[in-house]
Amino acid sequence: MNVCRPDSMSLRKLWVKVTRMDWEPVIGLEIHVQLATRSKIFSGASTAYGAPPNTQACAVDLGLPGVLPVLNEAAVRMAVKFGLAVQARIAPRSVFARKNYFYPDLPKGYQISQYELPVVEGGRLEISLEEGGSKLIGITRAHLEEDAGKSLHEDFHGLSGIDLNRAGTPLLEVVSEPDLRSAREAVAYMKKLHTLVRYLEICDGNMQEGSFRCDANVSVRRRGQHELGTRTEIKNLNSFRFVERAINYEIERQIDILEGGGSVVQETRLYDAARDETRPMRSKEEALDYRYFPDPDLLPLVLEEDFIAAVRATLPELPDEKRERFIYEFGLSPYEAEVLTASRELADYFEAAERASDGETKLTAHWVMGDLLGALNKAGLEIADSPVTAEMLGGLIRRIGDNTISGKIAKQVFEAMWQGEGDADAIIERRGLKQVTDSAAIEKVIDEVLAAHPAQVEQYRAGKDKLFGFFVGQVMKATQGKANPAQVNALLKKKLT
């Protein structure tokens, strides 16, 4: 008797898979949210992106002798707005501290941040899990601080350039609890936070420009173990894809070290996207290394209850609330509601189109999620830049709903609207696209089609049912797609039987 034995490579893969299951990743994210203020957090310099290097760094940002920082109230309002949205405690008194470090991106030798007394404490964010269900992720704190400048390496052979335009731009650093257990959970949390700050209009969320970026703290431990492992920090991840890949690589790297009998070194690492790996950047600093102390130039930040109440009054409908309303009010599926509330702009577009469609809710959802988002994606456009406005799309859907045009013709009309030929009614009229709904006229075409294909008629009546689609196609072709499909189907069945 022959016995099939697994080869050594298969056994190795099985062993690796089982071994990996013995380990549990523990992940926490520090997300840097660049606040959408017009000026910097402690100076009047502009925060506009894209200016020539070092043209938007004033004396305060450079830390020149004799200058004093002045706190930007708009940044405080945005921080409080975020805290209220995540059900956090807004500290009535918080303190700015100097975080001392010596890198060229902050020429004064320290960063003004918050340490022991942040403006936002606690909070939570609920994420959806791929396997179904949801999970609450705790937020430890969110504190205000100034951003650093930017080191430039590409254009300087063997040297580095420094652009200090970004120095002093207000940041809200959102620190999660170590509640994340996989790279995918980390990405889901980051996406949820990204959606939230855009809904709140406190950040544009542009990851390519560095407005929303992430540091990931990663460690692993044996399953069932309560003590945390030694963590490493992966710095400056600016895309969801890179966050997932970097965390997955780091998990595997740490497991390999521990399985080999080694120890993980606490350090800061960078992710190399070209090689899909993390590499050491520097040893990980502790709080003592930064020598925090209260900034002597800034008074404690004291927030009155009236100020907090005024900010609370500006809160919009939040993503979770909007999703639940879409399910309840419009009868959408949870998936449809999730997609249509992915951004505030998309949700607003859908609601405006739905109103213009005279209540064709499901059809509107179908068109927004399908044809519209597909066209935007192909053209590389945001919803705000769509050539087809919500009112135009609603008008098109209204004409499908009242049987003026068929769904197939509607795609031609949508393409024409996208190309700037006007609204649906104008295009339908100009091109003569109105749907044929006259039963007598459709019957006449059907009679002509059946008379022209006697052999197929006999085959259909002999039991070849699939030929029905052939007859529908011939009728639609003869009417240039203008015949009402439902009427064509009904009349054809009657004629053929």
C-alpha positions in Angstrom: 0.0 0.0 0.0 1.3 3.4 -1.0 1.3 6.1 1.8 1.5 9.8 0.9 3.9 11.6 3.1 4.1 15.4 3.3 7.4 16.8 2.0 9.7 18.7 4.4 8.7 22.1 2.9 5.0 21.4 3.7 5.9 20.4 7.2 8.0 23.5 7.6 5.1 25.7 6.5 2.7 24.0 8.8 5.1 24.3 11.7 5.6 28.0 11.0 1.8 28.6 10.8 1.2 26.8 14.1 4.1 28.6 15.8 2.8 32.0 14.7 -0.6 31.2 16.3 1.2 30.9 19.7 2.0 34.6 19.6 -0.3 37.6 20.1 0.5 41.0 18.6 -0.1 44.1 20.8 -0.4 47.3 18.8 -1.0 50.9 19.8 -1.1 53.9 17.4 0.0 57.5 17.8 -1.7 59.4 15.1 -0.6 62.9 14.2 -3.6 65.0 13.0 -2.5 68.3 11.4 -5.1 70.8 12.4 -6.7 72.9 9.7 -5.9 76.3 11.1 -4.8 79.2 8.8 -1.9 80.1 11.1 0.5 78.1 13.3 -0.1 77.1 16.9 2.1 79.7 18.5 2.7 82.3 15.7 0.9 84.1 13.0 2.8 82.4 10.1 0.8 80.7 7.4 0.2 77.0 7.4 -0.6 76.8 3.6 1.0 73.8 1.9 3.4 74.0 -1.0 5.2 77.3 -0.4 8.9 77.5 -1.4 11.1 76.2 1.4 11.7 78.3 4.5 9.3 81.1 3.4 6.7 80.5 6.1 8.9 80.2 9.2 8.8 83.3 11.3 11.0 84.4 14.2 8.8 82.4 16.7 9.0 79.2 14.7 12.8 79.6 14.5 13.1 80.2 18.2 15.0 83.5 17.8 16.0 85.3 21.1 13.3 87.5 22.6 10.3 86.0 20.9 7.3 84.7 22.8 4.7 82.1 21.7 1.0 83.0 21.7 -1.5 80.1 21.7 -3.9 79.8 18.7 -7.5 79.6 20.0 -8.7 77.9 16.8 -6.4 74.9 17.5 -7.8 74.6 21.0 -11.4 74.6 19.7 -10.5 71.8 17.2 -8.9 69.7 20.0 -11.9 70.1 22.2 -14.2 69.3 19.3 -12.3 66.0 18.7 -12.4 65.2 22.4 -16.2 65.6 22.5 -16.7 63.5 19.4 -14.8 60.5 21.0 -16.6 60.9 24.4 -13.4 61.9 26.1 -12.9 64.1 29.2 -11.9 67.7 28.4 -9.4 68.8 30.9 -10.4 72.1 32.6 -6.7 72.8 33.1 -3.9 71.5 30.8 -0.3 72.5 30.6 2.2 73.0 27.8 5.7 71.5 28.3 9.0 71.7 26.5 10.1 68.4 25.0 13.9 68.7 24.6 15.6 67.1 21.7 18.4 68.1 19.3 17.5 67.5 15.7 17.8 70.1 12.9 14.1 70.1 12.2 13.4 72.2 15.3 16.1 74.8 15.5 15.2 76.0 19.0 16.2 72.6 20.5 12.8 71.7 21.9 9.2 71.1 20.9 6.3 72.6 22.7 3.9 69.8 23.5 1.7 68.5 26.4 2.9 65.8 28.7 1.4 65.1 32.1 -1.7 67.3 31.7 -3.1 66.9 28.1 -6.2 68.8 26.9 -8.1 65.5 26.0 -8.1 62.5 28.3 -9.7 59.1 27.6 -12.2 58.4 24.9 -13.0 55.6 22.5 -13.6 54.7 18.9 -15.6 51.7 17.6 -14.3 49.9 14.6 -15.9 47.3 12.4 -14.1 43.9 12.2 -13.6 42.1 8.9 -15.0 38.8 10.4 -18.1 40.7 11.5 -19.0 42.5 14.6 -17.2 45.5 16.1 -14.6 46.4 18.7 -14.1 49.4 21.0 -10.6 50.9 20.9 -9.6 53.0 23.9 -8.0 56.4 23.4 -5.5 57.2 26.1 -5.1 60.9 25.3 -5.0 63.6 22.6 -2.6 66.5 23.2 -1.8 69.6 21.4 1.8 70.3 20.1 3.7 72.0 17.4 5.0 70.1 14.3 8.6 69.9 13.4 10.2 71.0 10.1 11.1 68.6 7.4 14.5 67.1 6.5 15.1 66.7 2.7 17.5 64.2 1.4 16.6 63.5 -2.3 18.0 66.7 -3.8 21.2 67.0 -1.8 24.0 64.5 -2.7 25.5 63.3 0.6 23.8 66.2 2.5 20.4 67.0 4.0 18.3 70.1 3.5 15.9 71.5 6.1 12.5 73.1 5.2 11.1 74.8 8.3 7.8 75.8 6.7 6.0 73.0 8.7 7.7 73.9 12.0 5.0 75.2 14.4 2.0 73.8 12.5 -0.6 72.7 15.1 -0.9 69.0 15.7 -3.3 66.9 17.7 -1.5 63.7 18.7 -4.1 61.0 19.3 -2.6 58.1 21.4 -4.6 54.8 21.4 -4.6 52.2 24.1 -2.7 49.0 23.1 -6.0 47.4 22.2 -5.3 46.5 18.6 -4.4 42.8 17.9 -3.6 42.8 14.2 -2.4 45.1 11.4 -5.9 45.0 9.9 -7.4 46.2 13.1 -4.9 49.0 13.2 -5.8 50.1 9.6 -9.5 49.9 10.5 -8.9 52.2 13.5 -6.8 54.6 11.5 -9.4 54.8 8.7 -12.1 55.4 11.3 -10.2 58.2 12.9 -9.4 59.6 9.4 -13.1 59.7 8.6 -13.9 61.3 11.9 -11.4 64.2 11.7 -12.6 65.0 8.2 -16.3 65.0 9.3 -15.3 67.4 12.1 -13.5 69.5 9.6 -10.5 69.8 11.8 -8.1 68.2 9.3 -8.1 67.7 5.5 -6.7 64.2 6.0 -4.2 64.5 3.1 -1.8 61.8 3.9 0.5 62.6 0.9 1.1 66.1 2.3 1.6 64.7 5.8 -1.6 66.1 7.3 -2.5 62.7 8.8 0.3 60.3 9.7 1.0 57.6 12.1 3.6 56.0 14.5 2.9 52.4 15.3 4.0 50.8 18.6 4.3 47.0 18.1 5.1 44.2 20.4 4.3 40.5 20.7 3.6 38.1 23.6 2.7 34.5 24.1 -1.1 34.0 24.0 -2.6 34.1 27.5 0.3 36.2 28.8 -0.7 39.4 30.5 2.7 41.1 30.6 3.5 43.2 27.5 6.5 42.4 25.4 9.2 44.8 24.4 7.9 47.3 21.9 9.4 49.0 18.9 8.0 52.2 17.4 7.7 52.5 13.6 7.8 56.2 12.7 6.0 58.4 10.1 3.7 56.0 8.2 1.6 58.0 5.8 -0.6 55.5 4.0 -3.0 52.8 5.1 -1.2 50.2 3.0 2.2 51.1 4.5 0.8 50.9 8.0 -0.5 47.3 7.4 2.7 46.1 5.7 5.0 47.7 8.2 3.1 46.3 11.2 2.9 42.8 9.6 6.7 42.8 8.9 7.5 44.0 12.4 5.3 41.3 14.0 7.1 38.6 12.0 10.5 40.0 12.7 9.9 40.0 16.5 8.5 36.5 16.5 11.5 35.2 14.6 13.9 36.9 17.1 12.0 35.4 20.1 11.6 32.0 18.6 15.4 32.0 18.0 16.1 32.7 21.6 16.9 36.4 21.2 15.5 39.5 22.7 13.7 42.4 21.0 15.5 45.7 21.4 13.4 48.7 22.3 14.0 51.2 19.5 12.6 53.5 16.9 12.4 52.0 13.3 11.6 53.3 9.9 9.6 51.4 7.2 11.4 51.0 3.8 8.5 50.6 1.3 10.9 49.6 -1.5 12.2 46.7 0.4 9.0 46.1 2.4 10.9 46.0 5.7 11.6 48.0 8.8 15.1 49.1 9.8 16.6 50.7 12.9 16.5 54.5 13.1 17.7 55.1 16.7 17.3 53.7 20.2 13.9 54.4 21.7 13.9 57.4 24.0 12.0 57.4 27.3 10.3 60.4 28.8 13.3 61.1 31.0 15.5 61.5 27.9 13.3 64.4 26.7 13.6 66.2 30.1 10.0 67.5 30.0 9.3 70.6 32.1 6.4 73.2 31.9 7.0 75.9 29.3 7.8 79.1 31.2 6.5 81.2 28.3 3.0 79.7 28.3 0.3 79.9 31.0 -1.7 76.8 31.8 -4.7 76.4 29.4 -7.9 76.9 31.4 -11.2 76.0 29.7 -14.5 77.3 31.1 -17.6 75.2 30.8 -19.2 77.8 28.6 -16.4 77.5 26.1 -16.8 73.7 26.0 -20.5 74.0 25.6 -20.1 76.4 22.7 -17.8 73.9 20.9 -20.2 71.1 21.6 -22.9 73.1 19.8 -20.8 73.0 16.6 -20.5 69.2 16.4 -21.9 67.8 13.2 -23.8 64.5 12.8 -21.0 62.0 13.4 -20.2 59.1 11.0 -21.7 56.4 13.2 -24.9 58.4 13.8 -25.2 59.2 10.1 -24.7 55.5 9.1 -27.5 54.4 11.5 -29.8 57.1 10.2 -29.2 56.0 6.6 -30.1 52.4 7.5 -33.3 53.5 9.4 -34.4 56.5 7.3 -33.5 55.2 3.8 -33.8 51.4 4.3 -30.2 50.9 3.1 -28.2 47.8 4.0 -25.4 48.2 6.6 -22.8 47.8 3.8 -24.5 50.5 1.6 -24.7 52.9 4.6 -21.0 52.2 5.5 -19.9 53.1 1.9 -22.1 56.2 1.6 -21.0 57.7 4.9 -17.3 57.0 4.3 -16.8 60.8 3.9 -19.0 63.7 4.9 -18.8 65.0 1.3 -20.1 61.7 -0.2 -22.9 61.4 2.4 -24.0 65.0 1.6 -23.9 64.2 -2.2 -26.0 61.1 -1.7 -28.6 62.9 0.3 -28.8 65.8 -2.2 -29.1 63.3 -5.1 -31.8 61.3 -3.3 -33.9 64.5 -2.8 -33.6 65.4 -6.5 -34.6 61.8 -7.5 -38.1 62.2 -6.1 -37.6 59.4 -3.5 -35.8 56.8 -5.7 -33.6 56.0 -2.8 -32.3 52.5 -3.6 -31.6 53.5 -7.2 -29.7 56.6 -6.1 -27.6 54.5 -3.8 -26.9 52.1 -6.6 -25.8 54.8 -9.0 -23.7 56.7 -6.5 -21.9 53.6 -5.3 -21.5 52.2 -8.9 -21.3 54.5 -11.9 -20.4 57.7 -10.0 -17.7 56.4 -7.7 -16.4 54.3 -10.6 -16.1 57.3 -12.8 -14.5 59.4 -10.1 -11.9 56.7 -9.3 -11.1 56.3 -13.0 -10.6 60.0 -13.4 -8.7 60.4 -10.1 -11.2 63.0 -8.8 -12.7 63.7 -5.4 -16.5 63.8 -5.0 -16.3 67.6 -4.6 -14.8 67.8 -8.1 -17.4 65.6 -9.8 -18.5 67.0 -13.2 -22.0 65.5 -12.5 -23.6 67.4 -9.6 -25.9 65.7 -7.1 -28.9 67.5 -8.6 -27.9 66.3 -12.1 -27.6 62.7 -11.0 -30.9 62.9 -9.1 -32.5 64.3 -12.3 -31.2 61.3 -14.3 -32.5 58.8 -11.7 -35.9 60.6 -11.8 -36.1 59.9 -15.5 -35.3 56.2 -14.9 -38.0 56.0 -12.2 -40.7 57.5 -14.4 -39.8 55.3 -17.3 -38.7 58.2 -19.6 -35.5 56.2 -20.2 -34.2 52.7 -19.5 -31.3 51.9 -17.3 -29.2 51.1 -20.3 -29.9 54.4 -22.0 -29.3 56.1 -18.6 -25.6 55.1 -18.9 -25.3 56.9 -22.2 -26.9 60.0 -20.6 -24.6 59.8 -17.6 -21.6 59.7 -19.9 -22.8 62.7 -21.8 -23.4 64.6 -18.5 -19.9 63.7 -17.4 -18.6 65.2 -20.6 -20.3 68.4 -19.9 -23.3 68.2 -22.3 -25.8 69.5 -19.8 -28.5 67.9 -17.5 -30.4 64.7 -18.2 -33.5 66.3 -19.6 -31.6 68.3 -22.1 -29.5 65.3 -23.3 -32.6 63.1 -23.6 -34.4 65.6 -25.6 -31.5 66.6 -27.9 -30.6 63.0 -28.6 -34.1 61.6 -28.9 -33.6 59.0 -26.2 -37.1 58.8 -24.7 -38.1 55.3 -24.0 -40.8 53.7 -26.1 -43.7 52.6 -23.9 -46.4 52.3 -26.5 -47.4 48.6 -26.4 -48.7 48.6 -29.9 -45.4 49.9 -31.3 -43.4 47.4 -29.3 -45.7 44.6 -30.4 -45.2 45.6 -34.0 -41.4 45.3 -33.6 -41.7 42.0 -31.8 -43.8 40.6 -34.7 -41.2 41.7 -37.2 -38.4 40.1 -35.1 -40.2 36.7 -34.7 -41.1 36.7 -38.4 -37.4 37.3 -39.3 -36.2 34.3 -37.2 -38.7 31.4 -37.6 -36.1 28.7 -36.9 -35.2 30.2 -33.5 -38.9 30.5 -32.7 -39.4 26.8 -33.4 -36.3 25.9 -31.2 -37.6 28.1 -28.4 -41.0 26.5 -28.5 -39.3 23.1 -28.6 -37.8 23.8 -25.2 -34.6 25.9 -25.9 -35.5 28.6 -23.3 -32.2 30.3 -23.5 -33.2 31.8 -26.8 -35.5 34.2 -25.0 -32.5 36.5 -24.4 -31.7 36.4 -28.1 -35.2 37.7 -28.9 -35.0 40.5 -26.3 -31.7 41.6 -27.7 -33.1 41.7 -31.3 -36.1 43.8 -30.1 -33.9 46.2 -28.2 -31.5 46.5 -31.2 -34.4 47.2 -33.5 -35.6 50.0 -31.2 -32.1 51.3 -30.6 -32.5 50.4 -26.9 -35.5 52.6 -26.4 -38.1 50.0 -25.8 -39.2 49.6 -22.2 -37.4 46.3 -21.1 -40.2 45.2 -18.8 -42.8 45.6 -21.6 -40.6 43.8 -24.1 -40.2 40.9 -21.7 -43.9 40.6 -21.0 -45.1 41.0 -24.6 -42.4 38.5 -25.9 -43.5 35.8 -23.4 -47.1 36.3 -24.5 -46.2 36.1 -28.2 -43.9 33.1 -27.9 -46.3 31.0 -25.9 
